[in-house]
Structure formats: structure tokens, C-alpha cells
């Protein structure tokens, strides 16, 4: 218990603050020696400061009862003046200062500055603590939102791919075991290796390539899926499952709207400065509803995650014409890790 008290930062802050304030309060260059009465007089301010800091501030000021706070502070200041004038000065200066009362205004001029400094620093300390708590709360909310968004990806991904797997099974395709194997590998990565906020870029690109291989199996015989990468520097970290969502969207809309002639191109480039350029384009039939291409859990999910994880460190452009849907994403991987 004693160890905890001494380790409490606020206690040390208050001790140092009172030492500094007492130094200024008692310093007299004409008589640098600190007299005993100065300790007693300052103790009067210390007790008043404790009442203001640990009773009046939390009970009235922080709860919004400003008028009551002001009245009680005035009452505390009055007590300080009374103790000093009616008791302490009569004990230590019975023949000089203790003989007369110089007035409330004069005494307030000497009391309020010291009391304000003691209370003001406590108020500032509480404000810093509150700011830290708010930041921790925001970080907690942000992390909870990220976990929620990430948790949506697995069922969304699984829903889309189970339909493809079902069709392969119905047709008794010999590629069904291969499809199941590729699917299980991607799911294993999603479930067990994507719990952290960031994963290594090389690992994410590897899984992206596995996912694209899975896509090739899905549209086999109906078109082509190409993947090119130019990674000069791979010693970076990236948010997991950011890129896969765009490829999944291309496979879903490009594959479902066309029975042949499907073209899906995926390109990723990472410079030595940590700039990631990602492009994904797919063809689709003009009969398909173009408005649906920008909707759905997947795209809305990834847009929110980009805004949360890469604020002011990414650009996302989605372009669509009558035949092609294209995504262009740029992420500053170095800047995002510094935030």
C-alpha cells in the first residue's frame, strides 16, 4: 500500500508543486533564511488547497455546479484569512500585525494568488488525465470497430466462396479438392494470422496471390485472371485483408455477370520509400446494375478500415464505365506506421 502511494505520480507532482510554491511564498532576498512561522502560515494554504482540489473541484466544478463551487471557494478563502488573522498572526506577531485587521480586500490579494496556483495546477493535472482517458477510450472504440469490421470479412468471404464450391460439387468437378485446399489456406490465414493490426507485407502479398489462384479456379474456362507484382522493398507492414476485398469484389461482380470473356487484372507495386500502389480492374456485362458495384459489406467495410487505419495516408479511387470497373489504391506504409 505504501509502495503504491509513493509510486503515484500525482502525489509526487503535488509534493514538487508545493515545494516550488513554498519557495516563492517564503523567499525574501532581504532575509533569505526561512523562519518557522512561514511553514505554519503556508500549511494554512496547503490545507485549504487540499479542500479545493479534492473536495470542491470533483464535487462541484466537474459536475457543472459552478455557482456552488465559487461560493465554497470564497468560503475556504475566508477561512484561510480568518485563521491567519485571528489565530496565527496573534500567536507570531501579537505586537505588530496581530493588532489590526487590514481588511478583506487586502487579505484576498495575498490569499487568492497562492490558492489559485495550488488549485490551478490540480485542475491542469486532472485535465491531462481526462485527456489521456478520452484518448484511451477513442483508441478502444477504434480498436473495437476494427475488430468488428474484420469479423465481418470472414463470413462475407465464406458466403461468396461456398456458393462457388457448391456449384463445383454439384458438377462433380475434379477441381473441387483443389478448390477446397486453396479455400482452407486462405481461411486459415484470415482466422489465425490476421488478429494483429498489421501483418508483414510479404505475408499479405503471399495470401493475396493464393486468393487470386482461388479466383482462377472459380472462373476457369470463362476468362483470365492476371497478377503482377513489383515489390522493391518488402520490409514493411500493412493492415491485413485490405487488398483481398477488392479482388473478391472483382471476382464476384466480374464472374457473376459474365459467362465468358472475363478479364481481371491485379497489379501491386511497393517502392523503397514505402508507397504501395494497388490496381484491380475487372470487366462486367452492361446489363449488370453498376450501382451495386459500389455497395455491399465488403467495399463499405474496407473503406471504413482505410479511414481508421490510414487517415491522411491513403487515396482510394474507384472508376467505372460501361464495361470496366477499376480500383486504384495508394497507401503510404511508412507514414501509417508512424501515426
Secondary structure, DSSP 4 states (H G I P E B T S, - for coil): -HHHHHH-HHHHHHHHHHHHHHHHHH--TTS-SPPHHHHHHHHHHHHHHHHIIIIIIIIIITTT-HHHHHHHHHHHHHHHHHIIIIIIHHHH-TTTGGG----HHHHHHHHHHHHHHHHHHHHHHHHHHHHHHHHHHHHHHHHHHHHHHHHHHHHHHHHHHHHHHHHHHHTT-TTHHHHHHHHHHHHHHHHHS--SS-EEHHHHHHHHHHHHHHHHHHTTTTEEEEEEEEES----EE-TTHHHHHHHHHHHHHHHS-SS-EEEEEEEEE-TTSEEEEEEEEE--TTS-GGGGG-SHHHHHHHHHHHHHSTTSEEEEEEE-SSEEEEEEEEEHHHHHH-
